[in-house]
Structures are given as structure tokens and as C-alpha cells.
């Protein structure tokens, strides 16, 4: 799944396969919610620190809320350009369970 970003973005966006699968399944069931999630994902590289840090996670994961859904991601600053990795996408009730 390709997501086009602004060319002047300081971040590369990587979506893990499990998150891609969730978006694909959701797009078949609920196109409206999947479009909202894609819009939110596109906005993350503009200001990734405008999100909430997950305190219980070791690898400094962050989250963005979109309606009933959460997008869990982490920022990898070691690379040039920096990378935003979308780890999980899901409903609030189940997203925090591992």
C-alpha cells in the first residue's frame, strides 16, 4: 500500500505488514473509516510529536487517535531521513493487547 507524502517531509513512512492487512480488511468493510485512517496516517509525518507517548512501552511508541481507532507508531531518528514506522492499527478495545 503506497501513501504519497509531501516531498519536503523530513520523515519516511513505513507501514508494517500487519497494519497494512488491517487497513485492507477495513477498506472492504468500512470505506469511510479506512479513508479517515489514511488521512491521519498522512498527517503524522508533518508533526509526529503531536501525539501521545505510550508510557508502558519500552520502545517509545506513540499513538494517534482517529475516532474509535488508534494508530500506534514509533519514530526512528537514527536514520537519515528519519523513519516513522506504523506498527499497529485497530480499535481502542483491542489495540493495546499484545
N, C-alpha and C positions, 0 to 999 in steps of 0.2 A: 504494500500500500504506500503510495507516494503522497507526500504532503509538501506542497510548494510553500516556501518561505520567502520572505523579503531577502534580496541579495545582500543587503548590508547587515544582516544578522550576525552577531558575534558567536552564535552557537549553531552546531549541527544537531539535528534532531534524529534520534534513533528510537524506533519502537520495537520492543521485544515481540517475538512471535506470538506469545500467549495474549498480549494486549491486542495485536492485530486480529487474532482469531475472535476475540470478544467483540471488537468493532464490526467485523464482518457478520457475525451472528446477529448482532443488534441491528445492523442495517437491514437485514431481511425481516426482522420482526417490527422494528420501530424506526422508521427513517428519520422522523423528526428528532428523536433523542440522539441518534447517531450523528446527525448534522450538527447539533449543538456541541457534542463532544469533540468533533473535528474542529469546530471553530475555537473551542477552548484550547485544544492542543496547539493550534496555530498561534495563539496568543502567548503561550508560555515562553518562547524564546525572546519576546520583546522585553519582558521583565520577569525572569524566573524566580527572583527573590520576593516577588509579590505573591507569596504563597505561604502556607503554614508548614513548619517543620514538624515531622513526626518525632516525638520525644522518645518513644520506646524503641526506635530502630537504631541499630549501630551504624549503618552505612549512610547516615544523613539523608534519609529520604524525605521528600516534601510532598504536599498534596494540594490539589486544586479542586474546589467543589463546583459542580455543574448540575444543578437541580438535585435529583436523588443520587447522582453518580459522583464518584471520586476518581481522580486521575493521580496515581502515585508515580513520582519520578525522582530521579537524582541528577545532580549536576556534577559532571566530571571536569574539573578545572585543569587537570594535569596535561591535557592535550591542547593542541593549537590548530584550529579553533576549539574552544571548549565544547563539550558534548552534553546534551540533555537526553537522558535515557528514560523513556516511558516504560515503567516496569509493569504496572497493573492498571486495569480499568475495571470498574464494577460498581455495583450498588453499595450504599453505605453499610447495609446489614451484613454483607459478606466480604467486603474488600479487605478488612483488617485481619481476617483469619488467615493463617498460613497453612 
